[in-house]
Amino acid sequence: MNPFGLIKNFPIRYKLLFIYSFCFLIIISLSSLIIYFIVKQNVKKNIESELKNSTSAILNTVKTAVSVSIKNRLRGVAEKNYDIIQHLYDRQKKGDFSLEEAKARAIDIILCQKIGISGYICILDGKGRVLKHPKKTLEGLDISDHQFVREMIAKKNGYIEYFWKNPEDAMARPKALYLNYFEPWDWMITVSSYRKEFSKLVEINDFKEGILSLQFGKTGYSYVMDTRGKMIIHPELPGINVFEDKRFPNRFFQNMMKRKNGKLIYSWKNPKEKKHRKKLVIFNYIPEYEWIVASSSYLDEFYFPLGTIRHFIILVGVASLIIFIPITFILSSTITKPLQSLMTRFNQDIAGGFSNRAVKMESSDEVGQLTFYYNSFMNKLATYDRELLTEIQDRRQAQEALKESEEKYRSVMEAVPDPIVVYDMEGRVTYMNPAFTKVFGYTLEDSLGKTMDHFVPKAHWKETMEGIGTILKGEILPRVETKRMAKNGQLIDVTTRGSVYRDKNKNPIGSVITHRDISEVKHLEKAIMETGEKERQAIGNDLHDDLCPHLIGIEGLTKVLKKKAEGQSPGAAQLSDKITQLIKEAISKTRRLARGLCPVYYTHGLVSSLEDLVTTTRMLHQVDCQLKTDDGIEIKNHMVTLNLYHIAGEAVRNAIRHGDATTIVISLKIREDQFSFLIQDNGKGMDPEIHHNGMGLRIINYRAKMIGASLMISSDRKTGTRIKLAMPLAALTDPLV
């Protein structure tokens, strides 16, 4: 709904108040929204930045603390075992037991220890050979080719991280060790553990307080959990597995486990809190320990200042509107009062006629200028009033004359027996006479203002568009033979003629198209052609079946006469041979004439006739003539067979006689519901625009129209001449009337 449409009848002061107030509210609202969302985005960005920085700091703290814790743990075990070996060494020196017994006791103590689940202590000599190992299969192996062993030999003491693969392992795993070298025995005592088990060796209390001391907003905090859902460090839920505790929704925790790193917004309530609130968490993954370090904060605690901003904006808007209303009324009254006075005078002048009474100007502002224009307008209006009465009288007379002229021409067009339709320049119908409705079935009521695209069959669109182009150029379209589709779907043979009609400035404003129904004429032409073909057939049959046997009989009698004349007169025998030769020639000519009058296609079909034409062309003219046809083509319409054969013969003769062709291809194809007949040669071509009056092309065009086929001829010197006929498949079976 248009809000301004509701106030179009309000007084000006209310319109000004409404428009100004509406614009003011829009400006205030947009400004407030922009400020609100900018502040909100900045707050959100600051929250995320703070949480991200805190999470990264916690991540580094945890990694550092864990690394130090692991290092101290391994170091403590290594130094403790070093002290044990030193103690045994000192007793051996005192003679308490032998060197072998001291080493055996030391080995028993060392190999019985485990670090975590799979961590252990082993002993290497100073050259990197394994002396003692929990796995007996490794004892005696020289592993000095490993980088970390070379580093051990070089350092003798210290912390080393490396990758190690036991024989039963599929691949190397990250590992760490602490090394102490006992020089008297040339032992390198290594305390090692896989980094995946570091979490079992970590002292959480070393960094727990540092993480719990972090706070964001009023109640935001950081926490650490493992991938199985257990809270390792949490201010409210230490040691609780949130996947197993039904008090807590675990969907977002599962999402964290899946993503490993990123941020989430979720609904959360700690046990001591009253309701769920939206919370933002930034989290990172420590793969070595399978821990997730996260920092979280409730969004409402950070967005609290936005509520204050929102209330302040509303208060300012309401206060401004209260001040704005009386100011608008005061300003509008300085405009509306002079206008009301001017309208009162205007009503008096209209009621009393154009009296040419001037209104006094009391100011020089816009209202004063309006008064001046009013006075000028009233003076001119009195003059125009008199002139308008005269012009109205003249126009009334011209309209009566125009109406009389239109009625006369309409009567003429309605009396014309040929269908007439009138279009505007966009091709929309503006008039059609009763003859058009009678012939084609379309009425003016149904077609007025519409295009008649459905009136033109698809096969005749090209020639129709060419005719429209001729008319739009301002030229007269000569009478053209074509087809049009009636309202009931029937195709009607017509001739069309058209021209443009113009306005008084000689500009074209439409076109007039006249149609003439030539269906009866076409039927008569087809009947005459069929009659002629029947007569040709009858004459051919008579020549072949009557005259030829008669001449053959005469030839036989002549041979008998020759035998009887032999020995009696030499001249009589020669004369008999001459008569026999002449009769043979007469028989040959009669057969050729009979074949010409009654071709083979009439009795054997189009394909058989075309094959005979191809064979004859090859023999008589030494031309590579070919026939290509799709399977299943059957033409039952005699007139179609007859005319296609004659068209093919005329095209072949033209290609040889005028095109000097050496290759001719005749093709019959079926594509969907269309049948196409194509003759293609490789001759020197022709210009259809120049040779279109030639007898051959005229005969081809005439025969194509007789069977309702569309004809397309293309030709140039490179590709030769191409003649294509197209027609519906229905025309091959339905006899033409």
Buried (B, 14 or more C-beta within 10 A) or exposed (E): EEEEEEBEEEEEBBBBBBBBBEEBEEEBEEEBEEEBEEBBEEBBEEBBEBBBEBBBBBBEBBBEBBBBBBBBBBBEBBBEBBEBBEEBBEBBEEEEEEEEEBBEBBBEBBBEBEBBEBBBBBBBBBEBBBBBBBEEEBBEEEBBEEEBBEEBBEEEBBBBEBEBEEEEEEEEBBBBBBBBBBEEBEBBBBBBBBBBBBBBBBBBEBBBEBBBEBEBBEBBBBBBBBBEBBBBBBBEBBEBBBBEEEEBBBEBBEEBBEEEEEBBEBEBBBEEEEEEBEBBBBBBBBEBBBBBBBBBBBBBBBBEEBEEBBEEBEEEBEEEBEEBEEEBBEBBEEBBEBEEBBEEBBEEBEEEEBEEEBBEBEEEEEBEEBBEEBBEEBEEEBEEEEEEEEEEEEEEEEEEEEEEEEEEEEEEBEEEEBBBBBBEEEEBBBBBBBBBBEBBBBEBEEBEEEEBEEBBBEBBEEBBEEBBEBBEEEEEBEEBBBBBBEBEEEBBBBBBBBBBEEEEEEEBEBBBBBBBBBBEEBEEBBEEBBEEBEEBBEBBEBBBEEBBEEBEEBBEEBEEBBEEBEEEEEEBBEBBEEBBEEBBEBBEEBBEBBBEBBBBBBEEBBBEBBBBBBEBBBEEBEBEBEBEBEEEBEBEBBBBBBBBBBBBBBBBEBBBEBBBBBBBBBBBBBEEEEBBBBBBBBBBBBEEEEBEEBEBBEBBBBBBBBBBBBBEBEBEEEEBBBBBBBBBBEBBEEEBE
